[in-house]
Every structure is written in structure tokens, then in C-alpha cells.
Amino acid sequence: MQAQYRAIQTDFYSTQGDLSVTRKLDTGFGTHDIRVGSYGSLWGQTMFTAYQNYLIQVKSQPRVLDLAAYAASGAVPGYVTDHGSLNDAVSLNAGKVDGQLIALYGTDSWDITDRLRLDAGFRHEWYSYSGYDRLTGAYNLGDPTTLADNNTRGFTGAIGTLRLKQQATNWTVGGNYDLSRHIGMYLRASQLDVPQNTTIAFTYPTPAVVPTKAKLYEAGVKLAAGGSYLYVTGFYTKFDPLNASFAGFNPATGRADVTTTFIGTAETKGMEADGRLRLPGPFSLAGSVTVQNPRYLNFSSNTGLDGSRANGKQIVREPRLFLNVRPTADVAFGATKVSLYGRYDYVGRRYTDFFNSTALPAYGSFGLGGIVSDGVWQVQVVGDNITNAHGFTEGNTAGDRFGQGVPTAIFGRPLFGRNVRLIVSRSW
């Protein structure tokens, strides 16, 4: 099978600062808790990457393989590979970028009565990027004994520069009203802007600069009584636009450094519930469940593929159902407190790709744990995935955006196997 080795060297720096003023005001219409401030950040990185494709065995700890060409006489005139390498430098990239962010923000929490509270927040951001990417070209290194060096990447000596300024505005408005000590309801609306990050400097020509924008709405009710509680929330998120562009593996060329533009709209709507039931004695049962329909709506791509094939499909790596259940028993022996708990997590079926051609199967896992607290000391034992369940938490994020060519994923990032941790802590 074919595999890829990636050598990545990156040096980072960053600094940030925040200055804010808060003031609490009592008025004839309730109490305001106001905060205004500014935030600034400087960061950057210098990067070098080189990728190499190999032919390897299909087994754990595989060896690299050489593919030889044989003449009729049995002689070997040459090789497809070079010591296992199919492409000596299939992807090559280097560059430097610096970023600057300045933001102004403000928040207000308004307690109108002891039952009614409104809150709002606003943040505006100014981004400035400056950087360059060292350009590459295709070269034949001239070794007649192998094809691996016939189309390798090399630096041309030229650079592509980037000067980019962006702005983003984020806001949220929410309200909470308690009908009684046991029943309440809440509403929230928010906007999120996600501008391009500084790594856009390492792609030349510069891809489409299209920030992702999202509008989020939620409403819910909350119930509480006798140590038990339940929150039920309905939510809707509209991404317009959603920039899902990526640099993925191209099996035709072997390269993994060419950006594929994939831009459109998407939405997620659903319900979630989170609660705890206090049972007689030392027992309680907590849990949460989310049911949603995350889907693409209207997409286009620069690959020549029909982007509309993604319309109505499930958003990459997003399940329609996920939940957890957490039983707990809490007891005390004098000053020593003991808590024993279990946990079951379930994640529904997801997909690796835009067109939902390769599925990541649903999986569930069990965990157990215990906490013993006495004074300033605490000892915790945690066992995760105690049944050693198998599952993919996600596929190959570097190259799965158009699927793996099979209906069910055959490789990806696995759920960790059975493991136990001991945690000892002391507070002072």
C-alpha cells in the first residue's frame, strides 16, 4: 500500500495583552454589570515541510518495498521506487508569516428583576497578515535507475508574498426568565465570524479569502427540584458562507499541498437535553443526549467535481446522535468522601467526506472510576474504554474529504484501547 511520511519543522512566537474596565450600576430598572475592553495579539511562524510517499507492507511496523522492472533476460534495468520512496519530495513548502490582531469588546448583564435577566456582548476584530511562501516547481533529478525522482518538487528561488487585512464582528444577545424556583426558560442569538488564519500565506497563488460566518439561535427550558435538574434546548445554526476548503491528498499526483476550494452554505438543527436524577440513598443518574441534522446545503468546488453532490449530505465527521450516561454513588466515612461512577458514551454514524461515500461507524464505550477525598488529599482512579471497544473518532483528516473509495472507513484515528490512570492531588 501507499503511505506518506511528513517532516514538519515550525518555529512559533506569540504575545498577547488584554485591558478591560468593569462597572456595576444600580438603576431604577435593575442592575447592570458592564465590561468594556481591548485585546491585542502579535504572533507568527516560520515553517518548512517535506512529504515523501512510500510503498509499504500492509502490516504493523511495515517495511518499505521496492518495485523493480525486469527485462526479458532477468536483469533489473531500474526501479519505480528509490529505497521504498515513490516520490522523493512529493510536497515541499516553506515560508514565514506574521499576524496582528486588535479587538474592542463590551458586555452587559442586566438583572431587571430577580427572575428576569438579559445579557449582550459585542466584539469587533481587525486582523493584519504579512508573509511569504517559497515557490516550488517540478524537477527531474536525473537518476536513470529510478522513476521516484522524475517529478520531485524543488524550490525555484522565487517567493509569493501575502498582505492581507480582515475584519470580524461577533455578537450575542440572550435572556433568561425564571417562572418559579423550579421552572425557567432561556433564549439566545449569536453571530460568529471566522476569518482566514495566517497559514493562508503558505499557499500560492493565494486561495479564495472567504471567511466563514454563522448565525446561531437556541431556546430552552430548565427544570429543577430536589437535587435533580433537566435542561432541554432546541438549536439552529446557519453557516453562510462555510469555507470548507482544504489541502488534501491527490492520488493522481501524490501531492498534498494544493488547496481545493470548497465553499457553500450549511445548517445544523436539533435538540439537546442534559440532566441529573437524584435517586434515593447515595445514588444519582446524570446524562446528556443530542439529536441533530447537520447538512450541507449549497456547495461549489474548483476540482471539476459537481459540488452539488454534497447538497443535503451530512456534515463531515458530525454525528446525528451522541449521548452519555453517568451513574454515580457518593458515600462518606467520617471525613473521608468516596465517589464511585460509571460512564457510557455513544457516538452515531458519521462520514469522512463531503459526499457521504465513506462512513465512520457508530461506536460506544464504557468507563469506570472512583474518587477518594480526605482533607487536602484526593486520589482518583479512572478506567476508560474498559471493554476495549473499537471505533474511529475520525477518519484521515489529511485526505478523506472525497472519501476512501469504500463504503466503510478502513483507516483513521482510532478510539484509544483500554487504559487506566491514577491521579493523586493535594490542595493548599
N, C-alpha and C positions, 0 to 999 in steps of 0.2 A: 504494500500500500504506500501511498504518498504521504509524507509528513513534512512539517515546516519547523525549522529552527530559527529562533529570533534572538538576535543580540541587540539589546537596547541600553543605551547609556544616556542618562539625563541628569543634568545639574539644575537644581531649583533654588530660587530665593523668594522670600515674601516678607512683607511687613504690613501692619495694619494698625489703625487707630480709630477710636470712637469717642465722641464728645456729645453728651446729652444733658438736658436740664429737665427736671420733673417738678410738678407743682400740683398740689391737691387744693381744689376750690370748693367751698360750700356755697351754694346758691339757693335761691328760693325754689328752684326746680331740681333739687337733688345735688349730688356730689360729683364733681369731675376730677378724674385723675389723669393729668395731661403730661405727655412727654414729647419733647422735640429734640432733634439731634442731627449730627452729621457723622458720616463714616468715610474713611479713605483707606485705600489699599494700593500698594505697589508690589508687583510680582513679575516673575519671568522665568524662562528656562532656556538652556542650551541642550540640543538633542542630536543624537546620532543613532540610526538604526540600520541594521543589515539583516535581511531574511534570506534563508537558503532552503531550498526544497530537497528532500531526501527520499530515496526508495528504501523502505524498511520492511522487516518481517512483521507479520500480524501475530504478535505475542507480547507478553510482558517483557520489559527490558529487551527490546528488539535490537538486532544488529542491522547495520546498514548493508544494502545489497548493491552489487554492481551488475549492470545489464550489458552483456558483451555481444558484439556482432561477429559471427563466424563465417569464414569463406568456405567454399566447397572443399578445400584442402584440409579444413580443420583449423587453419590459422586464425588468429584474432586480429583483424586489421584495426579495430578500435572499439570504443565503448560509448554507450549512451550516457553513462554516468561518469563521475570523477570521484573515486573513493566514496561512492554512495550518493554523491550530490547530483541531482538532476539539473539544477541551475546554480551556478556558482554564486551569483548575487542577484536573486530574482527581484528583490525590492531593496532600494537604497534611499536613505533620506537623511538630511542633516540641516540644521538651521538654528536660529535664535529668535526669541520674541520677548518683548517686554509689554506689560499691561498696566493700566492705571484705571482705578475706579474711584469716583466721588459720588456720594449719595447724601440726600437730605430726606429725613423721615419725621413722621409725627404720629402719635397715637392718643386716643382719648377713650377712657372707660367712664361711662356716665351712669351712675346709680340713681335713677329717677325716684324710685321707691325701694323698699326692702324686698319687693317682688319683681320689679322691672329694671333690667339693665341693658343699655345699648353700648356698643363699642365700635370704634372705627380706627383704621390705620392706613397710612399712605407713605409710599417710598418712591422717590424718583432717583434714577441712577444714570451717570454719564460714564461711558467706557471709552478708552483710547488704547489702541494696539499699534505697535510698531515692531516689525520683524522682517526676516528674510528666510528663504528656503534655497538651498544649493540645488541647482537643476541637474538632472541626470539624463543620460542617453543610453542607447543600446550599443554594446561593443562586442566584437569577436576577439577574444584574447589570443587566438591563433594556435591553439594546441590541436594538432591534427589527429590526436589519438582519442579525443572525446568530443561529444556534442554539448557537454554541460557548459562550456564557456563560449558557445557560439552566439548567445544572445543574453549576455550578462549586463547588468546596469553599472554605469560608472559616472562619476561627476564630470560635467562638461567644462567647469570653470566659471560658468555664468551663475547668477543668482536672480531669484524673483523676489521682489520686495512687497511688503504689505503695509499700508497705512489705513487704519480703519477706525472710525468713530461710530458709536452706537449709543442709543438711549433706551431705557426700560422704565416702565411705570407699573408698580404693583399696589394694589389696594384691597382692603377687606372691610366689610360692614356686617355686624352681627347683632342679634338681640336675644335676650333670654327673659322669659316670664314664668314665674312660679305661681301656679294656681293655688297651691297649698304647700305644706311641708312635704307632701308625698308625690305631687304631680307637677311637672313643669314642661315647657316646650321652648324650642330654640330655632333660630333661622340664621343663615349666613350666606353672603355672596362675596366672591373674591375674584380678582383678576391677577394672572401671573404672566409675566414676560420673561422669556429665557433667551437672551442674546447668544450669538455665536461665541465660543470660547477662544482662547488665544491659539490653540493648536491649528486653527484655520490658516495660520501663517505658514505651516509646513506642507501646504498643498498648493501647487502652482500648475496651471492657472488657478486663481482663487475661485472656489466654488460659489454657488449662489448664496448670498448673505440674506437668509430668510430666518428671522427669529421665530421661535415657537411661542404662540400666545394661547392662553387657556382662560376660560371663564368657568368658575366653579360655583355651584349652588347646592345647599343642603338644608334640610329641615328635619326636626325630630322631636320626640317626646322622651321624657325621663320619669321613671317611677322609682320610689324608694320607700321602704318600710321595714322595720325590724331587722336592720343589718343586711337586708337584701336590696338589690337595685337592678334596674334594667334601662338601658338606653337603646332606642330604635331610631335609626337615621336613614332617610332617603337622600340620595345624592345624584347630581348630574354634572358632568364636566364636558365642555365642548372645546376641542383643540382646533383653532382656525387662525393661522395655519399650524400644521405639525410638520416640523422639519425632521424627517427620519433618515436623512442622508447618512451614508456610511462608507468606509473604505473596507471592502470585503475581498475575500479570496476569489480570483478569477481562474477557474480551472483551465481555460483555454490558453492563457498566457503564463499562469503561475504567479502573477503579481498580486500583491495585497496592499498596494499603496495608491490606488486610483479611486477617487471619490465617485460613488454612484449617487446622483441626486434623486431623492425620493421625497416629494413634498405633496401634502394634501390636507385633508381635514379628518378628524376622528371624534368619537364621543364615547363616554362611559356613563352608564346609568345603572343604578342598583339600590340595594338596601343592605344595611348592616345592623347587627344587634350585638350588644355587649352587656353582660350582666353577671350577677352573683346571687346564688340562692343560699341563704343561711339555713342549715338543717339543724335538727335537734342535736344537742351534745356538742362535741368539738368539730363537727363536720361542716363543710361548705362545698359548693359546686359552682365554679365560675366557667365562663366560656365566651366565645365570640364567633360570629358567622357573618360572612359577606357573600351576597349573591349579586352578580353584576353582568352586564353585557358590554364588554369593551370591544369596539369595532371601528374599522376604517370606513370612511365614507366616500372620499373622492380623491384619488391619488394619480399622480403622473410621475414618469421616470425618464431619465435620459439614456437608458440602456437599450432602447429599441423594443423592450417588452411592453405589453399593454398594462399600464399602471392600474387601469380599471379592474383588472383581475383581483386586486386587493379589496375592492369595494364590498362592504358587508362582512369581510373576514374578521376573525378575532385578532386583536392587537397582539403583536409578538410578545411571548412569554407572560401574558396576562391570563390567569385562570378565570373562569366564570364562577367558581365556588372555592372558597377556602375557609377553614374553620379550625378552632381549637377548643378542647375541653380540659378543665383543670380541677380535679378533686383535691381537697386539702383537709387534713386533720391537724388541729392545733391543741396541744395539751401543755400543762405546766406542772413541774415538780418542784415546789418551793419557788426559788428564784430562777430556776432553770426552765427555759421555754423550749419546747420541741415542736417543730412543724414538719409533717410528712406530706408529700404532694406527688401527684402524677400529672402527666400531660399527654394528650393525643393531638397531633397536628395532621390536618388533611389538606392537600393542595390538588385541585382538579386539573383536568387535561388542559395543556397549553400547546402552543405551536412555535416552532423555531423561526418561521418565515412569514413574510407578508401574505403569501398566497395560501397559507394553511395546508401545505402539501406534506409537511413532516411534523408529526405530533410528538409532544413530550408527555408521556403517560402520567395519569394521576398517581399519587402515592400518599401513604400515611405513615407516621412514625410515632412510637411511644417513648416517653421519658419518665424517669422517677428521680426523686430527690428528697433530701432531708436537711433541716437546719436546726442546730442546737445553739441557743444563745444563753450566756450566763455572764452577767455584768458587762465588762468591756470586751469579752471574747465571743467570737462566733465561729462555728465550724459548719461547713456545708459540703455535702456530697451530692454530686449531680451526675446522673447517668442519662445520656442521650442515645436515641435510636437503639433501645435495648433489645429489640427483636431483630436488629441488623437488617432492616428493610432496605430495599433498593429503590432508587429513584433519581431522576435528573432534576436538579434545581434549575438548570437552564442548559441550552444547547451550546454550540460553539459560537460565541458572540462575534468572533472574528470573521466568520464566513458562512453563516447559516441563513442570511436574510432572504435567500431564494431557495432554502430547503437543502436536504441532504440526499435527495434523489430516491428516498424510500419513504413509505408511509409512517413509520415509527422511527424515532431518532435512534441511531446506533452509536453515537458518541456525544459527549457533553460533559458538564460539570456535575459529578455525582453527589448524592446525599452522603455525608460522612457516615462511615460504619459505626458500630457500637463503640462508645467511648465513655470513660468515667473520669470526672475531675474532682479533686479535693481542694477546697478553698478555706483557708484559715485567716481570720482578720481580727484586728484589735483596734478599738476606737479610743481616742483620748482628746 
